[in-house]
Amino acid sequence: MMIKQDRFMREAFELAREAVENGDHPFGALLVKDGEVALTAVNTVNTNHDHTRHAELNLVSQAMRQFDADFLADCTLYTSTEPCVMCAGAIYWAGITAVTYGCSAQTLQQIAGDDFVIPCRQVFAQSPRPITVVGPILEAEGAAIHKRFWPAQL
Amino acid sequence: MMIKQDRFMREAFELAREAVENGDHPFGALLVKDGEVALTAVNTVNTNHDHTRHAELNLVSQAMRQFDADFLADCTLYTSTEPCVMCAGAIYWAGITAVTYGCSAQTLQQIAGDDFVIPCRQVFAQSPRPITVVGPILEAEGAAIHKRFWPAQL
């Protein structure tokens, strides 16, 4: 189980690197159902000229158009970095009940500078439906992607 | 000023009623710059099969593709009902600094039943940039739209 978890997280990191190659921010996310990847998404903030186009929001938005509520309730969302408050809200609305993240929002903030940081557990704590959170995992690998990206932007 | 504020809010209520006519949920939002409506949006959750398609997220997403950051920093977002946590996050990412809402999230919860209610002021309090919130205003008119809609869905 742990090995699979690491494999999915490394796939999310790979998606984050792909996003950078596309000219976007280093974030990737994927949806796992029954041990298989059902869907992947990357950040498209720059290519779409739209700061709501985070990897998790893109993923969830696509997932709802493609899968039904029962399917989504059985999925785990893996994301290269802890979801922001907007994406945490979107994950709730999608009915997804499990989230695993790599790099924490706090670590991202230390690398990328002051921003809107609300730990996702604090958001999910107010959900009437339990949402299980695992993370940070493989944080040094996730943080390394941000360390390469953000200092060059600032 | 107060008269204009009421006029914009009633336009948001009208958009919420339009959303219902389209087969969606009763929410509408608009962006005001220098006393003029720059953009409007409605909830499209059902028509898009996507529960992230709240009126405010639709509005902000479209606004970023259309206007630059300086323009958005000078806008007020009017919304028929207090923004949820996802939309509050989106409003932050868009760089919008003023929000006026009609019906409160708490009143909506009393009408529509248990859901994910985090007051938007609680979310914005953690923003490194101040976001001014006005509301509820004309709440009875906003609540009436929800009272007609939600009991029929439950």
Interface residues (C-beta under 8 A of the other chain):
Chain A: N48 H49 D50 H51 T52 R53 L57 V60 S61 M64 R65 C84 V85 M86 C87 A88 G89 A90 Y92 W93 A94 G95 D114 D115 F116 V117 I118 V123 Q126 S127 P128
Chain B: N48 H49 D50 H51 T52 R53 L57 V60 S61 M64 R65 C84 V85 M86 C87 A88 G89 A90 Y92 W93 A94 G95 D114 D115 F116 V117 I118 V123 Q126 S127 P128
